[in-house]
Amino acid sequence: MAGGRVGRLLILAIALPATGGCVERRFVVATNVPGAQVYVNNVPIGPSPADTRWEYPGRYEFRVVAQGYEPLREYKRVWPKWYELPGLDFVFEALWPFHIEDVRRFQFELVPATQVRTDELLDAANRLRERATAMPPPEQPDPPANPSRPAPPAVIPVPADTPVPAGPAAPVAPRPPAGTVPPSLSSRS
């Protein structure tokens, strides 16, 4: 009789997590501009109204862009619900036999882009240019007093009378004297 009870408890222990519900977490992002592109943590989730899944409570970056409107970037804190608190989260994620849906809704208002007047933009650029020409030249850093390792020379000079070793695959002709043109090059001109 005790074996039957243990067997039923064992079956229940195996079957309970298999039938356990889950918590489905989603963001729904809406804007005053239909079709505005929505990004969550720099990942595009689609045109507004858009939704996407999320895993953990925390701080999220929402970015919304639309042609003709100023881009919007806001950070929102997503707080855990009571069933996501440590200890309870395991029960509701793995053992709770029902489905829980956690939908967080965000509404963003985009403002129309302001046109910058060309004459104001050019005046600001000229003022910046004047400030740049009035600045002193940049100072060069002092070289180190005792470099731990001197820099290698850019080119290693090779004396003209140094023999060039010839390998077995490619014989090398002797070098012409310095200041002369080899016959193969003088006939091309």
GIVEN-V131973 format. One record per residue. N is the residue number from 1. RES is the residue in three letters. PSI is psi as a letter, one per 20 degrees, with the letter a starting at -180 (none if undefined). OMEGA is omega in radians with two decimals (* if undefined). Layout:
# GIVEN-V131973
((N & RES & PSI & OMEGA) (N & RES & PSI & OMEGA))
This chain:
# GIVEN-V131973
((1 & MET & h & 3.10) (2 & ALA & h & 3.12) (3 & GLY & h & 3.10) (4 & GLY & h & 3.12) (5 & ARG & g & 3.12) (6 & VAL & h & 3.12) (7 & GLY & g & 3.11) (8 & ARG & h & 3.09) (9 & LEU & h & 3.11) (10 & LEU & g & 3.10) (11 & ILE & g & 3.12) (12 & LEU & h & 3.13) (13 & ALA & h & 3.12) (14 & ILE & g & -3.05) (15 & ALA & h & -3.08) (16 & LEU & g & 3.08) (17 & PRO & h & 3.14) (18 & ALA & h & 3.12) (19 & THR & j & -3.10) (20 & GLY & q & 3.13) (21 & GLY & a & 3.10) (22 & CYS & r & 3.07) (23 & VAL & o & 3.10) (24 & GLU & o & -3.10) (25 & ARG & p & -3.14) (26 & ARG & q & 2.92) (27 & PHE & p & 2.94) (28 & VAL & o & -3.07) (29 & VAL & p & 3.12) (30 & ALA & q & 3.11) (31 & THR & r & 3.07) (32 & ASN & i & 3.11) (33 & VAL & o & 3.12) (34 & PRO & p & 3.11) (35 & GLY & j & 3.10) (36 & ALA & q & -3.11) (37 & GLN & p & -3.08) (38 & VAL & p & 3.08) (39 & TYR & p & 3.02) (40 & VAL & o & -3.07) (41 & ASN & l & 3.10) (42 & ASN & k & 3.06) (43 & VAL & p & -3.13) (44 & PRO & p & 3.11) (45 & ILE & i & 3.04) (46 & GLY & a & -3.14) (47 & PRO & q & -3.12) (48 & SER & p & -0.06) (49 & PRO & p & -3.04) (50 & ALA & q & 3.03) (51 & ASP & q & 3.13) (52 & THR & r & 3.10) (53 & ARG & q & 3.02) (54 & TRP & q & -3.02) (55 & GLU & g & -2.96) (56 & TYR & q & 3.00) (57 & PRO & q & 3.14) (58 & GLY & b & -3.09) (59 & ARG & p & -3.13) (60 & TYR & q & 3.08) (61 & GLU & p & 3.09) (62 & PHE & p & 3.10) (63 & ARG & p & -3.12) (64 & VAL & p & 3.13) (65 & VAL & q & 3.07) (66 & ALA & q & -3.13) (67 & GLN & p & 3.14) (68 & GLY & j & -3.13) (69 & TYR & q & 3.07) (70 & GLU & p & 3.08) (71 & PRO & q & -3.08) (72 & LEU & p & 3.07) (73 & ARG & p & 3.12) (74 & GLU & q & 3.06) (75 & TYR & p & -3.13) (76 & LYS & p & 3.07) (77 & ARG & p & 3.09) (78 & VAL & o & -3.09) (79 & TRP & q & 3.11) (80 & PRO & q & 3.02) (81 & LYS & r & -3.03) (82 & TRP & h & -3.12) (83 & TYR & i & 3.10) (84 & GLU & j & 3.11) (85 & LEU & q & -3.12) (86 & PRO & p & -3.10) (87 & GLY & g & 3.12) (88 & LEU & h & -3.09) (89 & ASP & h & 3.12) (90 & PHE & g & -3.12) (91 & VAL & g & -3.06) (92 & PHE & h & 3.09) (93 & GLU & h & -2.97) (94 & ALA & h & -2.99) (95 & LEU & h & -3.10) (96 & TRP & p & -3.02) (97 & PRO & j & -3.09) (98 & PHE & r & 3.14) (99 & HIS & p & 3.10) (100 & ILE & p & 3.13) (101 & GLU & p & 3.14) (102 & ASP & o & -3.11) (103 & VAL & p & 3.09) (104 & ARG & p & -3.09) (105 & ARG & p & 3.10) (106 & PHE & p & 3.10) (107 & GLN & p & 3.14) (108 & PHE & q & 3.14) (109 & GLU & o & 3.09) (110 & LEU & q & 3.10) (111 & VAL & q & 3.14) (112 & PRO & q & 3.14) (113 & ALA & q & 3.10) (114 & THR & p & 3.11) (115 & GLN & p & 3.09) (116 & VAL & p & 3.12) (117 & ARG & p & -3.08) (118 & THR & g & -3.11) (119 & ASP & h & 3.08) (120 & GLU & h & 3.13) (121 & LEU & g & 3.13) (122 & LEU & h & 3.09) (123 & ASP & g & 3.13) (124 & ALA & h & 3.12) (125 & ALA & g & 3.12) (126 & ASN & h & 3.09) (127 & ARG & g & 3.11) (128 & LEU & h & 3.10) (129 & ARG & g & 3.11) (130 & GLU & g & 3.10) (131 & ARG & h & -3.12) (132 & ALA & h & 3.14) (133 & THR & h & 3.14) (134 & ALA & i & -3.11) (135 & MET & q & 3.07) (136 & PRO & q & 3.11) (137 & PRO & q & 3.14) (138 & PRO & q & 3.12) (139 & GLU & q & 3.08) (140 & GLN & p & 3.11) (141 & PRO & q & 3.10) (142 & ASP & q & 3.08) (143 & PRO & q & 3.13) (144 & PRO & q & -3.08) (145 & ALA & g & 3.12) (146 & ASN & n & 3.11) (147 & PRO & p & -3.11) (148 & SER & h & 3.13) (149 & ARG & p & -3.14) (150 & PRO & q & 3.13) (151 & ALA & q & 3.12) (152 & PRO & q & 3.11) (153 & PRO & q & -3.11) (154 & ALA & g & -3.14) (155 & VAL & p & 3.09) (156 & ILE & o & -3.13) (157 & PRO & p & 3.10) (158 & VAL & p & 3.10) (159 & PRO & q & -3.07) (160 & ALA & h & -3.09) (161 & ASP & j & 3.12) (162 & THR & p & 3.13) (163 & PRO & q & 3.11) (164 & VAL & p & -3.11) (165 & PRO & q & 3.12) (166 & ALA & p & 3.11) (167 & GLY & r & -3.12) (168 & PRO & h & -3.07) (169 & ALA & h & -3.05) (170 & ALA & o & 3.09) (171 & PRO & q & -3.10) (172 & VAL & p & 3.12) (173 & ALA & q & 3.12) (174 & PRO & q & -3.13) (175 & ARG & q & 3.05) (176 & PRO & q & 3.12) (177 & PRO & q & -3.12) (178 & ALA & p & 3.10) (179 & GLY & i & 3.12) (180 & THR & q & 3.12) (181 & VAL & p & 3.11) (182 & PRO & q & -3.10) (183 & PRO & h & -3.11) (184 & SER & h & 3.13) (185 & LEU & h & -3.11) (186 & SER & h & 3.14) (187 & SER & i & -3.11) (188 & ARG & h & -3.08) (189 & SER & none & *))
